[in-house]
Amino acid sequence: MSIIHLLAVGNEDPTSADLAAIEQEWPLIEAELALLDAQIAFINAGPYASVLDRRRVRRAERRVLDVGRELADRDPESEGVA
């Protein structure tokens, strides 16, 4: 998986290649945001966290792994990297 690198120098807008990379990685970003939401809800529930709260976190973790695997499988830069 690649890490998106945007130049922070000047007022340059992202290039079309940068936007395409963001578009390609968006499903993973979305899955990671869902995981973060589930973890925050679980932590905020404290001692009142339910089995369903924990299940939500596990599902979100599994989704991040699945999406990451899909991206790695189709990303030509990751070929040959173990």
PDB file with SEQRES, HELIX, SHEET and CRYST1 records, atoms N, CA, C and O in Angstrom:
SEQRES   1 A   82  MET SER ILE ILE HIS LEU LEU ALA VAL GLY ASN GLU ASP          
SEQRES   2 A   82  PRO THR SER ALA ASP LEU ALA ALA ILE GLU GLN GLU TRP          
SEQRES   3 A   82  PRO LEU ILE GLU ALA GLU LEU ALA LEU LEU ASP ALA GLN          
SEQRES   4 A   82  ILE ALA PHE ILE ASN ALA GLY PRO TYR ALA SER VAL LEU          
SEQRES   5 A   82  ASP ARG ARG ARG VAL ARG ARG ALA GLU ARG ARG VAL LEU          
SEQRES   6 A   82  ASP VAL GLY ARG GLU LEU ALA ASP ARG ASP PRO GLU SER          
SEQRES   7 A   82  GLU GLY VAL ALA                                              
HELIX    1 AA1 SER A   16  ALA A   45  1                                  30    
HELIX    2 AA2 GLY A   46  TYR A   48  5                                   3    
HELIX    3 AA3 VAL A   51  ARG A   74  1                                  24    
HELIX    4 AA4 PRO A   76  SER A   78  5                                   3    
CRYST1    1.000    1.000    1.000  90.00  90.00  90.00 P 1           1          
ATOM      1  N   MET A   1       0.833  -1.167   0.000  1.00  0.00           N  
ATOM      2  CA  MET A   1       0.000   0.000   0.000  1.00  0.00           C  
ATOM      3  C   MET A   1       0.882   1.236   0.000  1.00  0.00           C  
ATOM      4  O   MET A   1       1.913   1.264   0.673  1.00  0.00           O  
ATOM      5  N   SER A   2       0.501   2.227  -0.724  1.00  0.00           N  
ATOM      6  CA  SER A   2       1.307   3.433  -0.796  1.00  0.00           C  
ATOM      7  C   SER A   2       0.821   4.456   0.221  1.00  0.00           C  
ATOM      8  O   SER A   2      -0.335   4.441   0.644  1.00  0.00           O  
ATOM      9  N   ILE A   3       1.713   5.327   0.594  1.00  0.00           N  
ATOM     10  CA  ILE A   3       1.359   6.430   1.476  1.00  0.00           C  
ATOM     11  C   ILE A   3       1.278   7.667   0.597  1.00  0.00           C  
ATOM     12  O   ILE A   3       2.214   7.991  -0.135  1.00  0.00           O  
ATOM     13  N   ILE A   4       0.158   8.345   0.682  1.00  0.00           N  
ATOM     14  CA  ILE A   4      -0.056   9.523  -0.144  1.00  0.00           C  
ATOM     15  C   ILE A   4       0.850  10.640   0.350  1.00  0.00           C  
ATOM     16  O   ILE A   4       0.887  10.948   1.541  1.00  0.00           O  
ATOM     17  N   HIS A   5       1.579  11.240  -0.580  1.00  0.00           N  
ATOM     18  CA  HIS A   5       2.471  12.323  -0.224  1.00  0.00           C  
ATOM     19  C   HIS A   5       2.048  13.573  -0.980  1.00  0.00           C  
ATOM     20  O   HIS A   5       2.140  13.633  -2.206  1.00  0.00           O  
ATOM     21  N   LEU A   6       1.590  14.559  -0.243  1.00  0.00           N  
ATOM     22  CA  LEU A   6       1.219  15.829  -0.834  1.00  0.00           C  
ATOM     23  C   LEU A   6       2.246  16.862  -0.418  1.00  0.00           C  
ATOM     24  O   LEU A   6       2.610  16.936   0.756  1.00  0.00           O  
ATOM     25  N   LEU A   7       2.711  17.649  -1.349  1.00  0.00           N  
ATOM     26  CA  LEU A   7       3.685  18.681  -1.038  1.00  0.00           C  
ATOM     27  C   LEU A   7       3.047  19.743  -0.158  1.00  0.00           C  
ATOM     28  O   LEU A   7       1.952  20.227  -0.443  1.00  0.00           O  
ATOM     29  N   ALA A   8       3.739  20.098   0.906  1.00  0.00           N  
ATOM     30  CA  ALA A   8       3.229  21.092   1.832  1.00  0.00           C  
ATOM     31  C   ALA A   8       3.872  22.448   1.581  1.00  0.00           C  
ATOM     32  O   ALA A   8       3.747  23.358   2.401  1.00  0.00           O  
ATOM     33  N   VAL A   9       4.555  22.585   0.459  1.00  0.00           N  
ATOM     34  CA  VAL A   9       5.267  23.812   0.148  1.00  0.00           C  
ATOM     35  C   VAL A   9       4.394  24.676  -0.743  1.00  0.00           C  
ATOM     36  O   VAL A   9       3.864  24.210  -1.752  1.00  0.00           O  
ATOM     37  N   GLY A  10       4.249  25.939  -0.363  1.00  0.00           N  
ATOM     38  CA  GLY A  10       3.511  26.875  -1.188  1.00  0.00           C  
ATOM     39  C   GLY A  10       2.014  26.605  -1.186  1.00  0.00           C  
ATOM     40  O   GLY A  10       1.488  25.917  -0.311  1.00  0.00           O  
ATOM     41  N   ASN A  11       1.361  27.152  -2.162  1.00  0.00           N  
ATOM     42  CA  ASN A  11      -0.087  27.003  -2.286  1.00  0.00           C  
ATOM     43  C   ASN A  11      -0.452  26.084  -3.433  1.00  0.00           C  
ATOM     44  O   ASN A  11      -1.464  26.293  -4.102  1.00  0.00           O  
ATOM     45  N   GLU A  12       0.352  25.082  -3.664  1.00  0.00           N  
ATOM     46  CA  GLU A  12       0.106  24.166  -4.765  1.00  0.00           C  
ATOM     47  C   GLU A  12      -1.091  23.277  -4.464  1.00  0.00           C  
ATOM     48  O   GLU A  12      -1.226  22.740  -3.364  1.00  0.00           O  
ATOM     49  N   ASP A  13      -1.951  23.132  -5.456  1.00  0.00           N  
ATOM     50  CA  ASP A  13      -3.083  22.227  -5.330  1.00  0.00           C  
ATOM     51  C   ASP A  13      -2.602  20.815  -5.601  1.00  0.00           C  
ATOM     52  O   ASP A  13      -1.583  20.621  -6.264  1.00  0.00           O  
ATOM     53  N   PRO A  14      -3.324  19.828  -5.096  1.00  0.00           N  
ATOM     54  CA  PRO A  14      -2.926  18.446  -5.384  1.00  0.00           C  
ATOM     55  C   PRO A  14      -3.054  18.171  -6.889  1.00  0.00           C  
ATOM     56  O   PRO A  14      -3.955  18.677  -7.557  1.00  0.00           O  
ATOM     57  N   THR A  15      -2.148  17.377  -7.384  1.00  0.00           N  
ATOM     58  CA  THR A  15      -2.182  17.018  -8.800  1.00  0.00           C  
ATOM     59  C   THR A  15      -3.266  15.985  -9.039  1.00  0.00           C  
ATOM     60  O   THR A  15      -3.834  15.434  -8.096  1.00  0.00           O  
ATOM     61  N   SER A  16      -3.543  15.732 -10.282  1.00  0.00           N  
ATOM     62  CA  SER A  16      -4.538  14.710 -10.604  1.00  0.00           C  
ATOM     63  C   SER A  16      -4.065  13.334 -10.138  1.00  0.00           C  
ATOM     64  O   SER A  16      -4.884  12.485  -9.786  1.00  0.00           O  
ATOM     65  N   ALA A  17      -2.751  13.109 -10.133  1.00  0.00           N  
ATOM     66  CA  ALA A  17      -2.213  11.836  -9.639  1.00  0.00           C  
ATOM     67  C   ALA A  17      -2.447  11.709  -8.130  1.00  0.00           C  
ATOM     68  O   ALA A  17      -2.776  10.631  -7.636  1.00  0.00           O  
ATOM     69  N   ASP A  18      -2.275  12.826  -7.400  1.00  0.00           N  
ATOM     70  CA  ASP A  18      -2.534  12.812  -5.960  1.00  0.00           C  
ATOM     71  C   ASP A  18      -4.006  12.506  -5.684  1.00  0.00           C  
ATOM     72  O   ASP A  18      -4.330  11.695  -4.817  1.00  0.00           O  
ATOM     73  N   LEU A  19      -4.884  13.163  -6.428  1.00  0.00           N  
ATOM     74  CA  LEU A  19      -6.321  12.943  -6.246  1.00  0.00           C  
ATOM     75  C   LEU A  19      -6.716  11.519  -6.616  1.00  0.00           C  
ATOM     76  O   LEU A  19      -7.591  10.933  -5.979  1.00  0.00           O  
ATOM     77  N   ALA A  20      -6.084  10.964  -7.631  1.00  0.00           N  
ATOM     78  CA  ALA A  20      -6.368   9.579  -8.012  1.00  0.00           C  
ATOM     79  C   ALA A  20      -5.919   8.610  -6.923  1.00  0.00           C  
ATOM     80  O   ALA A  20      -6.595   7.616  -6.656  1.00  0.00           O  
ATOM     81  N   ALA A  21      -4.776   8.897  -6.292  1.00  0.00           N  
ATOM     82  CA  ALA A  21      -4.287   8.043  -5.202  1.00  0.00           C  
ATOM     83  C   ALA A  21      -5.233   8.106  -4.005  1.00  0.00           C  
ATOM     84  O   ALA A  21      -5.508   7.091  -3.365  1.00  0.00           O  
ATOM     85  N   ILE A  22      -5.726   9.305  -3.710  1.00  0.00           N  
ATOM     86  CA  ILE A  22      -6.685   9.454  -2.609  1.00  0.00           C  
ATOM     87  C   ILE A  22      -7.962   8.690  -2.931  1.00  0.00           C  
ATOM     88  O   ILE A  22      -8.511   7.992  -2.078  1.00  0.00           O  
ATOM     89  N   GLU A  23      -8.426   8.827  -4.163  1.00  0.00           N  
ATOM     90  CA  GLU A  23      -9.637   8.122  -4.592  1.00  0.00           C  
ATOM     91  C   GLU A  23      -9.466   6.610  -4.464  1.00  0.00           C  
ATOM     92  O   GLU A  23     -10.388   5.913  -4.041  1.00  0.00           O  
ATOM     93  N   GLN A  24      -8.300   6.109  -4.824  1.00  0.00           N  
ATOM     94  CA  GLN A  24      -8.042   4.669  -4.753  1.00  0.00           C  
ATOM     95  C   GLN A  24      -7.998   4.193  -3.300  1.00  0.00           C  
ATOM     96  O   GLN A  24      -8.465   3.095  -2.997  1.00  0.00           O  
ATOM     97  N   GLU A  25      -7.450   4.996  -2.413  1.00  0.00           N  
ATOM     98  CA  GLU A  25      -7.307   4.593  -1.017  1.00  0.00           C  
ATOM     99  C   GLU A  25      -8.501   4.990  -0.157  1.00  0.00           C  
ATOM    100  O   GLU A  25      -8.519   4.689   1.037  1.00  0.00           O  
ATOM    101  N   TRP A  26      -9.494   5.652  -0.730  1.00  0.00           N  
ATOM    102  CA  TRP A  26     -10.626   6.125   0.046  1.00  0.00           C  
ATOM    103  C   TRP A  26     -11.365   5.006   0.785  1.00  0.00           C  
ATOM    104  O   TRP A  26     -11.739   5.223   1.938  1.00  0.00           O  
ATOM    105  N   PRO A  27     -11.601   3.832   0.208  1.00  0.00           N  
ATOM    106  CA  PRO A  27     -12.280   2.777   0.968  1.00  0.00           C  
ATOM    107  C   PRO A  27     -11.544   2.421   2.268  1.00  0.00           C  
ATOM    108  O   PRO A  27     -12.181   2.141   3.284  1.00  0.00           O  
ATOM    109  N   LEU A  28     -10.215   2.430   2.237  1.00  0.00           N  
ATOM    110  CA  LEU A  28      -9.449   2.135   3.449  1.00  0.00           C  
ATOM    111  C   LEU A  28      -9.582   3.277   4.452  1.00  0.00           C  
ATOM    112  O   LEU A  28      -9.730   3.036   5.651  1.00  0.00           O  
ATOM    113  N   ILE A  29      -9.533   4.496   3.979  1.00  0.00           N  
ATOM    114  CA  ILE A  29      -9.699   5.651   4.867  1.00  0.00           C  
ATOM    115  C   ILE A  29     -11.065   5.588   5.535  1.00  0.00           C  
ATOM    116  O   ILE A  29     -11.183   5.819   6.739  1.00  0.00           O  
ATOM    117  N   GLU A  30     -12.093   5.275   4.756  1.00  0.00           N  
ATOM    118  CA  GLU A  30     -13.448   5.183   5.286  1.00  0.00           C  
ATOM    119  C   GLU A  30     -13.566   4.061   6.327  1.00  0.00           C  
ATOM    120  O   GLU A  30     -14.210   4.239   7.360  1.00  0.00           O  
ATOM    121  N   ALA A  31     -12.949   2.915   6.055  1.00  0.00           N  
ATOM    122  CA  ALA A  31     -12.976   1.797   6.998  1.00  0.00           C  
ATOM    123  C   ALA A  31     -12.242   2.152   8.292  1.00  0.00           C  
ATOM    124  O   ALA A  31     -12.686   1.789   9.381  1.00  0.00           O  
ATOM    125  N   GLU A  32     -11.123   2.861   8.168  1.00  0.00           N  
ATOM    126  CA  GLU A  32     -10.374   3.272   9.365  1.00  0.00           C  
ATOM    127  C   GLU A  32     -11.160   4.286  10.190  1.00  0.00           C  
ATOM    128  O   GLU A  32     -11.094   4.263  11.419  1.00  0.00           O  
ATOM    129  N   LEU A  33     -11.901   5.173   9.534  1.00  0.00           N  
ATOM    130  CA  LEU A  33     -12.746   6.120  10.259  1.00  0.00           C  
ATOM    131  C   LEU A  33     -13.871   5.400  11.008  1.00  0.00           C  
ATOM    132  O   LEU A  33     -14.204   5.762  12.137  1.00  0.00           O  
ATOM    133  N   ALA A  34     -14.447   4.386  10.377  1.00  0.00           N  
ATOM    134  CA  ALA A  34     -15.493   3.601  11.038  1.00  0.00           C  
ATOM    135  C   ALA A  34     -14.923   2.864  12.251  1.00  0.00           C  
ATOM    136  O   ALA A  34     -15.583   2.763  13.285  1.00  0.00           O  
ATOM    137  N   LEU A  35     -13.700   2.353  12.125  1.00  0.00           N  
ATOM    138  CA  LEU A  35     -13.048   1.690  13.254  1.00  0.00           C  
ATOM    139  C   LEU A  35     -12.813   2.679  14.390  1.00  0.00           C  
ATOM    140  O   LEU A  35     -13.058   2.365  15.555  1.00  0.00           O  
ATOM    141  N   LEU A  36     -12.346   3.855  14.053  1.00  0.00           N  
ATOM    142  CA  LEU A  36     -12.114   4.877  15.066  1.00  0.00           C  
ATOM    143  C   LEU A  36     -13.412   5.239  15.787  1.00  0.00           C  
ATOM    144  O   LEU A  36     -13.425   5.379  17.010  1.00  0.00           O  
ATOM    145  N   ASP A  37     -14.496   5.390  15.040  1.00  0.00           N  
ATOM    146  CA  ASP A  37     -15.799   5.687  15.651  1.00  0.00           C  
ATOM    147  C   ASP A  37     -16.222   4.576  16.612  1.00  0.00           C  
ATOM    148  O   ASP A  37     -16.700   4.848  17.713  1.00  0.00           O  
ATOM    149  N   ALA A  38     -16.043   3.325  16.187  1.00  0.00           N  
ATOM    150  CA  ALA A  38     -16.420   2.188  17.036  1.00  0.00           C  
ATOM    151  C   ALA A  38     -15.565   2.140  18.294  1.00  0.00           C  
ATOM    152  O   ALA A  38     -16.077   1.863  19.379  1.00  0.00           O  
ATOM    153  N   GLN A  39     -14.266   2.408  18.163  1.00  0.00           N  
ATOM    154  CA  GLN A  39     -13.382   2.399  19.329  1.00  0.00           C  
ATOM    155  C   GLN A  39     -13.731   3.522  20.301  1.00  0.00           C  
ATOM    156  O   GLN A  39     -13.713   3.316  21.514  1.00  0.00           O  
ATOM    157  N   ILE A  40     -14.044   4.691  19.787  1.00  0.00           N  
ATOM    158  CA  ILE A  40     -14.421   5.814  20.644  1.00  0.00           C  
ATOM    159  C   ILE A  40     -15.704   5.489  21.401  1.00  0.00           C  
ATOM    160  O   ILE A  40     -15.796   5.747  22.601  1.00  0.00           O  
ATOM    161  N   ALA A  41     -16.691   4.926  20.714  1.00  0.00           N  
ATOM    162  CA  ALA A  41     -17.946   4.561  21.370  1.00  0.00           C  
ATOM    163  C   ALA A  41     -17.704   3.514  22.454  1.00  0.00           C  
ATOM    164  O   ALA A  41     -18.297   3.585  23.531  1.00  0.00           O  
ATOM    165  N   PHE A  42     -16.835   2.546  22.174  1.00  0.00           N  
ATOM    166  CA  PHE A  42     -16.528   1.494  23.142  1.00  0.00           C  
ATOM    167  C   PHE A  42     -15.841   2.081  24.380  1.00  0.00           C  
ATOM    168  O   PHE A  42     -16.187   1.737  25.511  1.00  0.00           O  
ATOM    169  N   ILE A  43     -14.873   2.961  24.158  1.00  0.00           N  
ATOM    170  CA  ILE A  43     -14.157   3.575  25.277  1.00  0.00           C  
ATOM    171  C   ILE A  43     -15.092   4.468  26.096  1.00  0.00           C  
ATOM    172  O   ILE A  43     -15.057   4.457  27.326  1.00  0.00           O  
ATOM    173  N   ASN A  44     -15.922   5.236  25.401  1.00  0.00           N  
ATOM    174  CA  ASN A  44     -16.845   6.128  26.107  1.00  0.00           C  
ATOM    175  C   ASN A  44     -17.886   5.370  26.915  1.00  0.00           C  
ATOM    176  O   ASN A  44     -18.382   5.884  27.917  1.00  0.00           O  
ATOM    177  N   ALA A  45     -18.222   4.160  26.497  1.00  0.00           N  
ATOM    178  CA  ALA A  45     -19.194   3.361  27.241  1.00  0.00           C  
ATOM    179  C   ALA A  45     -18.624   2.889  28.572  1.00  0.00           C  
ATOM    180  O   ALA A  45     -19.370   2.606  29.508  1.00  0.00           O  
ATOM    181  N   GLY A  46     -17.297   2.805  28.651  1.00  0.00           N  
ATOM    182  CA  GLY A  46     -16.635   2.417  29.900  1.00  0.00           C  
ATOM    183  C   GLY A  46     -17.137   1.086  30.410  1.00  0.00           C  
ATOM    184  O   GLY A  46     -17.200   0.109  29.664  1.00  0.00           O  
ATOM    185  N   PRO A  47     -17.495   1.045  31.683  1.00  0.00           N  
ATOM    186  CA  PRO A  47     -17.943  -0.230  32.255  1.00  0.00           C  
ATOM    187  C   PRO A  47     -19.312  -0.672  31.733  1.00  0.00           C  
ATOM    188  O   PRO A  47     -19.738  -1.801  31.976  1.00  0.00           O  
ATOM    189  N   TYR A  48     -19.989   0.213  31.023  1.00  0.00           N  
ATOM    190  CA  TYR A  48     -21.316  -0.112  30.486  1.00  0.00           C  
ATOM    191  C   TYR A  48     -21.244  -0.606  29.040  1.00  0.00           C  
ATOM    192  O   TYR A  48     -22.276  -0.767  28.390  1.00  0.00           O  
ATOM    193  N   ALA A  49     -20.042  -0.844  28.538  1.00  0.00           N  
ATOM    194  CA  ALA A  49     -19.885  -1.345  27.175  1.00  0.00           C  
ATOM    195  C   ALA A  49     -20.539  -2.717  27.066  1.00  0.00           C  
ATOM    196  O   ALA A  49     -20.368  -3.579  27.928  1.00  0.00           O  
ATOM    197  N   SER A  50     -21.277  -2.893  26.006  1.00  0.00           N  
ATOM    198  CA  SER A  50     -22.000  -4.147  25.820  1.00  0.00           C  
ATOM    199  C   SER A  50     -21.243  -5.072  24.872  1.00  0.00           C  
ATOM    200  O   SER A  50     -20.227  -4.701  24.284  1.00  0.00           O  
ATOM    201  N   VAL A  51     -21.761  -6.262  24.746  1.00  0.00           N  
ATOM    202  CA  VAL A  51     -21.210  -7.226  23.805  1.00  0.00           C  
ATOM    203  C   VAL A  51     -21.352  -6.671  22.390  1.00  0.00           C  
ATOM    204  O   VAL A  51     -20.477  -6.887  21.551  1.00  0.00           O  
ATOM    205  N   LEU A  52     -22.430  -5.969  22.122  1.00  0.00           N  
ATOM    206  CA  LEU A  52     -22.636  -5.389  20.798  1.00  0.00           C  
ATOM    207  C   LEU A  52     -21.609  -4.302  20.491  1.00  0.00           C  
ATOM    208  O   LEU A  52     -21.178  -4.161  19.347  1.00  0.00           O  
ATOM    209  N   ASP A  53     -21.216  -3.535  21.504  1.00  0.00           N  
ATOM    210  CA  ASP A  53     -20.172  -2.526  21.309  1.00  0.00           C  
ATOM    211  C   ASP A  53     -18.862  -3.190  20.895  1.00  0.00           C  
ATOM    212  O   ASP A  53     -18.202  -2.736  19.960  1.00  0.00           O  
ATOM    213  N   ARG A  54     -18.489  -4.252  21.582  1.00  0.00           N  
ATOM    214  CA  ARG A  54     -17.250  -4.967  21.259  1.00  0.00           C  
ATOM    215  C   ARG A  54     -17.335  -5.608  19.876  1.00  0.00           C  
ATOM    216  O   ARG A  54     -16.359  -5.621  19.126  1.00  0.00           O  
ATOM    217  N   ARG A  55     -18.517  -6.141  19.548  1.00  0.00           N  
ATOM    218  CA  ARG A  55     -18.721  -6.752  18.238  1.00  0.00           C  
ATOM    219  C   ARG A  55     -18.562  -5.709  17.126  1.00  0.00           C  
ATOM    220  O   ARG A  55     -18.004  -6.000  16.068  1.00  0.00           O  
ATOM    221  N   ARG A  56     -19.052  -4.505  17.375  1.00  0.00           N  
ATOM    222  CA  ARG A  56     -18.914  -3.422  16.395  1.00  0.00           C  
ATOM    223  C   ARG A  56     -17.430  -3.117  16.136  1.00  0.00           C  
ATOM    224  O   ARG A  56     -17.030  -2.884  14.995  1.00  0.00           O  
ATOM    225  N   VAL A  57     -16.625  -3.120  17.197  1.00  0.00           N  
ATOM    226  CA  VAL A  57     -15.192  -2.876  17.044  1.00  0.00           C  
ATOM    227  C   VAL A  57     -14.550  -4.012  16.251  1.00  0.00           C  
ATOM    228  O   VAL A  57     -13.743  -3.761  15.356  1.00  0.00           O  
ATOM    229  N   ARG A  58     -14.896  -5.246  16.567  1.00  0.00           N  
ATOM    230  CA  ARG A  58     -14.307  -6.386  15.851  1.00  0.00           C  
ATOM    231  C   ARG A  58     -14.676  -6.364  14.371  1.00  0.00           C  
ATOM    232  O   ARG A  58     -13.835  -6.647  13.518  1.00  0.00           O  
ATOM    233  N   ARG A  59     -15.930  -6.029  14.061  1.00  0.00           N  
ATOM    234  CA  ARG A  59     -16.339  -5.940  12.661  1.00  0.00           C  
ATOM    235  C   ARG A  59     -15.570  -4.851  11.932  1.00  0.00           C  
ATOM    236  O   ARG A  59     -15.138  -5.039  10.795  1.00  0.00           O  
ATOM    237  N   ALA A  60     -15.404  -3.717  12.589  1.00  0.00           N  
ATOM    238  CA  ALA A  60     -14.678  -2.608  11.974  1.00  0.00           C  
ATOM    239  C   ALA A  60     -13.214  -2.986  11.756  1.00  0.00           C  
ATOM    240  O   ALA A  60     -12.631  -2.641  10.727  1.00  0.00           O  
ATOM    241  N   GLU A  61     -12.613  -3.698  12.725  1.00  0.00           N  
ATOM    242  CA  GLU A  61     -11.227  -4.162  12.557  1.00  0.00           C  
ATOM    243  C   GLU A  61     -11.121  -5.109  11.365  1.00  0.00           C  
ATOM    244  O   GLU A  61     -10.199  -5.004  10.557  1.00  0.00           O  
ATOM    245  N   ARG A  62     -12.063  -6.022  11.268  1.00  0.00           N  
ATOM    246  CA  ARG A  62     -12.052  -6.982  10.168  1.00  0.00           C  
ATOM    247  C   ARG A  62     -12.235  -6.271   8.830  1.00  0.00           C  
ATOM    248  O   ARG A  62     -11.622  -6.655   7.834  1.00  0.00           O  
ATOM    249  N   ARG A  63     -13.073  -5.240   8.803  1.00  0.00           N  
ATOM    250  CA  ARG A  63     -13.293  -4.486   7.563  1.00  0.00           C  
ATOM    251  C   ARG A  63     -12.010  -3.769   7.123  1.00  0.00           C  
ATOM    252  O   ARG A  63     -11.683  -3.746   5.937  1.00  0.00           O  
ATOM    253  N   VAL A  64     -11.292  -3.189   8.079  1.00  0.00           N  
ATOM    254  CA  VAL A  64     -10.023  -2.525   7.751  1.00  0.00           C  
ATOM    255  C   VAL A  64      -9.050  -3.530   7.151  1.00  0.00           C  
ATOM    256  O   VAL A  64      -8.384  -3.234   6.160  1.00  0.00           O  
ATOM    257  N   LEU A  65      -8.966  -4.709   7.742  1.00  0.00           N  
ATOM    258  CA  LEU A  65      -8.059  -5.738   7.213  1.00  0.00           C  
ATOM    259  C   LEU A  65      -8.483  -6.191   5.817  1.00  0.00           C  
ATOM    260  O   LEU A  65      -7.639  -6.361   4.936  1.00  0.00           O  
ATOM    261  N   ASP A  66      -9.785  -6.388   5.612  1.00  0.00           N  
ATOM    262  CA  ASP A  66     -10.280  -6.829   4.307  1.00  0.00           C  
ATOM    263  C   ASP A  66     -10.007  -5.787   3.224  1.00  0.00           C  
ATOM    264  O   ASP A  66      -9.536  -6.121   2.136  1.00  0.00           O  
ATOM    265  N   VAL A  67     -10.303  -4.535   3.525  1.00  0.00           N  
ATOM    266  CA  VAL A  67     -10.099  -3.474   2.537  1.00  0.00           C  
ATOM    267  C   VAL A  67      -8.609  -3.292   2.266  1.00  0.00           C  
ATOM    268  O   VAL A  67      -8.204  -3.101   1.119  1.00  0.00           O  
ATOM    269  N   GLY A  68      -7.794  -3.352   3.314  1.00  0.00           N  
ATOM    270  CA  GLY A  68      -6.350  -3.239   3.124  1.00  0.00           C  
ATOM    271  C   GLY A  68      -5.808  -4.357   2.251  1.00  0.00           C  
ATOM    272  O   GLY A  68      -4.936  -4.131   1.412  1.00  0.00           O  
ATOM    273  N   ARG A  69      -6.321  -5.553   2.450  1.00  0.00           N  
ATOM    274  CA  ARG A  69      -5.896  -6.697   1.635  1.00  0.00           C  
ATOM    275  C   ARG A  69      -6.315  -6.501   0.180  1.00  0.00           C  
ATOM    276  O   ARG A  69      -5.540  -6.783  -0.734  1.00  0.00           O  
ATOM    277  N   GLU A  70      -7.541  -6.018  -0.037  1.00  0.00           N  
ATOM    278  CA  GLU A  70      -8.007  -5.763  -1.404  1.00  0.00           C  
ATOM    279  C   GLU A  70      -7.128  -4.718  -2.090  1.00  0.00           C  
ATOM    280  O   GLU A  70      -6.761  -4.879  -3.253  1.00  0.00           O  
ATOM    281  N   LEU A  71      -6.794  -3.657  -1.373  1.00  0.00           N  
ATOM    282  CA  LEU A  71      -5.940  -2.625  -1.953  1.00  0.00           C  
ATOM    283  C   LEU A  71      -4.549  -3.167  -2.260  1.00  0.00           C  
ATOM    284  O   LEU A  71      -3.976  -2.855  -3.304  1.00  0.00           O  
ATOM    285  N   ALA A  72      -4.012  -3.966  -1.369  1.00  0.00           N  
ATOM    286  CA  ALA A  72      -2.680  -4.527  -1.585  1.00  0.00           C  
ATOM    287  C   ALA A  72      -2.677  -5.489  -2.776  1.00  0.00           C  
ATOM    288  O   ALA A  72      -1.698  -5.562  -3.518  1.00  0.00           O  
ATOM    289  N   ASP A  73      -3.761  -6.215  -2.950  1.00  0.00           N  
ATOM    290  CA  ASP A  73      -3.842  -7.161  -4.066  1.00  0.00           C  
ATOM    291  C   ASP A  73      -3.895  -6.457  -5.412  1.00  0.00           C  
ATOM    292  O   ASP A  73      -3.378  -6.978  -6.400  1.00  0.00           O  
ATOM    293  N   ARG A  74      -4.512  -5.283  -5.466  1.00  0.00           N  
ATOM    294  CA  ARG A  74      -4.634  -4.608  -6.757  1.00  0.00           C  
ATOM    295  C   ARG A  74      -3.603  -3.504  -6.957  1.00  0.00           C  
ATOM    296  O   ARG A  74      -3.517  -2.937  -8.047  1.00  0.00           O  
ATOM    297  N   ASP A  75      -2.825  -3.189  -5.932  1.00  0.00           N  
ATOM    298  CA  ASP A  75      -1.832  -2.120  -6.017  1.00  0.00           C  
ATOM    299  C   ASP A  75      -0.553  -2.648  -6.649  1.00  0.00           C  
ATOM    300  O   ASP A  75       0.107  -3.503  -6.059  1.00  0.00           O  
ATOM    301  N   PRO A  76      -0.183  -2.160  -7.838  1.00  0.00           N  
ATOM    302  CA  PRO A  76       1.016  -2.685  -8.495  1.00  0.00           C  
ATOM    303  C   PRO A  76       2.297  -2.371  -7.746  1.00  0.00           C  
ATOM    304  O   PRO A  76       3.291  -3.073  -7.933  1.00  0.00           O  
ATOM    305  N   GLU A  77       2.318  -1.342  -6.901  1.00  0.00           N  
ATOM    306  CA  GLU A  77       3.516  -1.007  -6.141  1.00  0.00           C  
ATOM    307  C   GLU A  77       3.814  -2.030  -5.052  1.00  0.00           C  
ATOM    308  O   GLU A  77       4.960  -2.177  -4.628  1.00  0.00           O  
ATOM    309  N   SER A  78       2.782  -2.734  -4.603  1.00  0.00           N  
ATOM    310  CA  SER A  78       2.980  -3.673  -3.503  1.00  0.00           C  
ATOM    311  C   SER A  78       3.396  -5.064  -3.985  1.00  0.00           C  
ATOM    312  O   SER A  78       3.647  -5.942  -3.160  1.00  0.00           O  
ATOM    313  N   GLU A  79       3.472  -5.281  -5.283  1.00  0.00           N  
ATOM    314  CA  GLU A  79       3.852  -6.597  -5.790  1.00  0.00           C  
ATOM    315  C   GLU A  79       5.290  -6.901  -5.394  1.00  0.00           C  
ATOM    316  O   GLU A  79       6.181  -6.062  -5.526  1.00  0.00           O  
ATOM    317  N   GLY A  80       5.490  -8.100  -4.912  1.00  0.00           N  
ATOM    318  CA  GLY A  80       6.823  -8.513  -4.515  1.00  0.00           C  
ATOM    319  C   GLY A  80       7.190  -8.095  -3.112  1.00  0.00           C  
ATOM    320  O   GLY A  80       8.283  -8.414  -2.645  1.00  0.00           O  
ATOM    321  N   VAL A  81       6.306  -7.388  -2.423  1.00  0.00           N  
ATOM    322  CA  VAL A  81       6.576  -6.971  -1.048  1.00  0.00           C  
ATOM    323  C   VAL A  81       5.855  -7.940  -0.133  1.00  0.00           C  
ATOM    324  O   VAL A  81       4.649  -8.145  -0.267  1.00  0.00           O  
ATOM    325  N   ALA A  82       6.585  -8.536   0.797  1.00  0.00           N  
ATOM    326  CA  ALA A  82       5.980  -9.511   1.714  1.00  0.00           C  
ATOM    327  C   ALA A  82       5.734  -8.901   3.047  1.00  0.00           C  
ATOM    328  O   ALA A  82       5.230  -9.570   3.949  1.00  0.00           O  
TER     329      ALA A  82                                                      
END                                                                             
